[in-house]
Amino acid sequence: MVELLFLAVVFIASWALVARFRAYALGKGLLDNPNARSSHTVATPRGGGMVFVAVWSVSALAVIVLDMWSSTQALVVLPAALLIAVVGYWDDHHHLAARWRALTHFVAASISIMALGGFNIIDLGVTALSLGVLGSLLAVIGIVWSVNLFNFMDGTDGIAGVEAVFVFGVGGLMLWQAGGAPLALMAWALMAAVLGFLVWNWPRARIFMGDGGSGFLGLAIAVFALAGETWFDVPAMLWLILYGVFWFDATVTLLRRVAHGERWYDAHRSHAYQRLHHGMGWSHAQVLAGVIIINTLLAAIALWADSDRVMIPWALLIAVILLATAYLAVERGASMYADPAS
């Protein structure tokens, strides 16, 4: 009961403070104005993600100070995630050179891995790979990619919030079942904080989270996954399944752009979810419904694999087939590189 009350307070605080921040942003002109690559058509307040960042951070610190549920484990996420959030918020309102953003991302990822004490073993279900120092290096790269891909994928109303709710909601359940109640509660607290924001970001969005919020969530997902495997033997591969909609679309699209001779860092609207909206005429709500359906299937696959860990490779294969099928369906409807003569 205390846990549910805690989560309810986090949700209500986030919901109420987003409303206040939105009014502040409108008054100060902190708006995201539409451009040729945008999915929105009217100037909309941005930076609202800093509200759920602040609410979750304060709730995590309060739990630590009050010594509730022995949740000092939240400290593995907090410092690096706050660094990402603050730099992202600054970049939202003042341009920051790409090299400094990249440096910040690698510093934050390195802080997280040091807080974990390294990441040396990857559990594949049927076996475990001992990678030594290479494991930590790969983990740093994975965290940096998660920060960036979450930002890339935050391009239509509600999509980033829904992804976070599914990943932290189901990921928290797996942690709870594995005996990691403190970390699970912190995951659910972040879910509750994002839900409070999502009320305002649901189509038609009245505020956007901005780079500060999206980068924070990208780092948090990766670090929660690594912490779950390190401390509670919840394989990070299960989180990879939950996170499938985002990493698959972002990674495949990036690789295709590079193969096509494009600069990977240039802004674009080639992601599958963007082509659903711009190329196939789906509304924001329809795109979101599609994401929810796929995420529900991925959640079921991850929970099945969690109940029988030797099935993890098969679960990952099934998830990739599902995601590839959806991606190819979008490609047929709105190709990334349509023949101009067709």
N, C-alpha and C positions, 0 to 999 in steps of 0.2 A: 504493500500500500504506500509506504514512504517513497519507494522508487517511482511509482506512478505519479504521485504528487510532485515529485522533483521534476519529472519530464513534462508534466502539465505546466508548471511554473516557467520552465525554459521556453516552451511553445508560446505561451501567452506573452512573455516578456519580448520575445523576438517579434511576434505579430504586432504588438503595440509600438515597439520602438522603430520598426520599419515604417509605420505610418508617420511617426514623427520625423524620421530621416527623410522620407519622401517630401514632406512639406518643406523641410530645410533645403533640400536639393532644388526644389522648384523656386524657392525664394532666392537662392544663390546662383541660379542658372547652371547647375551641374547636370547638364543634359547630354544625352547621346542623340545627336542629330542624324537623320537618315542620310545615307549616301548610296552610291551605285551598288555596293556589296551588301547593304543592310537587308534584313528581313522585316524590319519595322518601317512604318510610313510616317510616324509622327515623332517629334522630339520627346524623349522619355527620360526621366531621372535615372541616373546610374550611380553605382557605388553602394547599392543597398546590401551587398554581400558583407560589407564591414559590420553590419548589425549582427548577423548570425555569428560572425567571427568573434565579436565582442561578447555577445551573450554566452556563447559556449566557453570562451576563455574565462570569463568571470565565474561561470558555474563550475568549471573544472578546478579553478583556484579555490573556490569556496569549499568544494568537497575535500580538497587536500588539506586546507587549513582546519576544517572541522573534523578531519580524520574520519570521514564517512566512507565506508566500503573499501578502505585501503587503496584509494585511487591515485596514488602518486605515479602510477604508470602513465597517466595523462601527460606527464612531463616529457615523455619521449616524443610527443607530437607538438606540444605547445610552443616551445621557443622557435623552432624552425618554421612552423606554420605561421606564426605571427610575423616573422621576418618576411615571408613570401607575401602575406596579406598587406603589410604596410607598403612594401615596394610596389606591389601591384596597384594599390590605391593611388600611390603617387603617380605611377605611369598612366593611370586613368585620366588624371587631371593635369599632368605636366609630362611632356614627352621624356622618356628615359631611353638612352641609347641601348641597342640590342645587346651589346657586349656586357653592359652593366647588369641587365636583366639576367643574362645567362650566368654571369658570375654569381649573382645572388642565388639563383636556383641551385647551382652546384655547391655553394657554401651551405645552404639550408639542408640539402640532401646529405651532405657529409656530416653535419651536426646530428641529423637524425640517426645515421648509421653508427656514429660514435656513441650516441646515447643508448643504442641497442646493444652495444658491445660487439658490433660486427654482425655480418650475416654470411655464414659460411656453408650452410647445408640447405638444399632445396628438396622438399618432400614431394615426390611424384606419385605417391600412393603405393605403387608396386615396388618402388625402391627409393633411396635417398641419395642425392649426389653431393659429395663433399668437395667444395670448390675452393676452400681456403680464402686467401685474400681476393681472388678473382670474384668470389661471391659478393663481397662487399662492394667491389668496383661496379659489378653489374647492377647491384641494388641501387647505387647512387645514380647510375644512368637511368634505371627504371623509374626512380622517383622524379628525376628531372623531366623525363618524357611524360609522366603522369601529370605534372604541373602544367606542361604546355598543351597536351592533348585536351585536358579539361577546358582550357581557355579556348582552343580551336572549336570545340564542340558546343560551347555556350553561345548558340547563334539563333535559336528560336525560343519563343515564350515557353517557359516551364521546363525545358529539356534538361538543363543542368541540375535543377532542383529535384526533379523526379529521379534522375540517375543517382544522385546522392542519397535520397531517401531509400531507394531499393538497396543500394550497396551497404549502407550503414545499418539499415533495418535488418536485412538477412545476415549480413556479416556479424552483427551484434548477437543475433540468435545463435550462430555457430560458436561464437566465443562463450556465450552463456552455457551452452550445452557441454563445452569442453572444460568448464570450471573456471573460466575467465570472467566472472561476474563484474569485477571492477572495470575492466576494459570494455566489456559489453555495455555497461551503463554509460560510459563516456561516448561510445559509438551511438547509442540511442539518444543521448543528450544532443549530439550533433545533428542527428536525424530530426529531433524535435525542433531545434533552432532553425534548420533549413525549412521545415514544414511551415513555421511561422512566417518566413520570408516568402514561401511558395504561394501562400494565400494572395499575395500582392503581385506575384510574377506569373500567375496562371493566365492563360490567354483570355482576354487581351491584357498583356502585361502593363502594369502601372509603374513598375520600376525594374531596373536590371541590376544584377549582382556586381558586374564589373570584374576587372582582372584581379582585384584584391580578393574577392570572394571565390572566384573560380580557381585561382592558383592555390588558395588555402585548401579547398576541397580536394584538388588533385594531389597535393602533398599528403593530406590527411588519409586519403584512401590507401595510398601506397604504404605509408608508415604503419597504419593499423594492420594491413595485411602482413607486413614483415614482422611486426610485434606479435601478432597472433600466432605465427609459426614459431617464432623464437621462444616465446614464453608459455604457450598453451597447446603447441602441436596442432594448430589449425592450419593446414597447408595453404600457403599463399596462392596456390593454383586454384583453390575454390573461390578466392576473391577475384582472380583473373576471369573466371567464368561469369561472376556477377557483374563485372565491369565491362563485359564484352561489347555492348553497343558502342561505347565510347572508344575503346582502344582499337577495335576492329576497323571502324569507319575512318578514324584519324590515321591509323598506320597504313592501311591499304591506299587511302587517298594520297597520303604523302609519298609513298613509294611510287605510285603511278605518276605523280607530278614530276618527281625527280627523273624517272625513266623517260618522261616526255620532254626533258630538257628545261623544265621550269625551275625557278628558284623556290626552294621549299618554304622560305620565310616570307614570301610575298603574300599579301592578303588575297583571298579568293572566296568563291562560294561553290566549290567543287565537291564538298562532302555530300554523302548520300542524303543526309537529312535536309541539306540545303537544296539539293536537286528535287527532292520531293516537293518542297515548297515553291521554288522558283521555276522548275522545269515541268513539273507535273500538276501544279496548281493546287496542291494540298494546303489546307488552312493550317495555322499553328496548332489548333486543337486536334486536327486529324494526324499531323505528324506526332504529336504528343501521345495520342491514343496508340499509334503504331509502336512507339518506344515502350509504352507501358505493357503492351501485349508481349513483345519480345522479352522484356525484362522479367515478366511473370514466368515465362518459359525457362529463362536462364536461372531464375531463383529456384525453380523446381529441380532443374538439372543439378545445381550446386548442392542443394539439400540432399538429393539422392546420393550424390558422390560422397557427401559428408557422412552419410549413414553406413557407407561401405567403401572405405578409402581405396581399396584396390581397384575400384571402378573410376578413379580420377582420370586416368588417361582416356578412357572411353567417354567420360562425361565431357572432357575438354574437346575431344573430336566431334561429338554430337553438337556442342555449342558452336564450334567453328563452322560446321556444315549449316547449321541454322542461320548463322550470321552471314555466311557467304551466299546462301540462297536469297536472303533478304536484300543483300547488296546487289546481286545480279538482277533481281527483279527491278530495282531502281535503275540500274544501268540500262535495262531494256526500255524502260519508260522515259528516261532522260539521261542519255549517255554523257559522260564527262567530255568526250571528244567526238561529238556528232559530226558526221560527214556533211559539210556545207551544201553538197549537191543533193543530199537526201531530203 
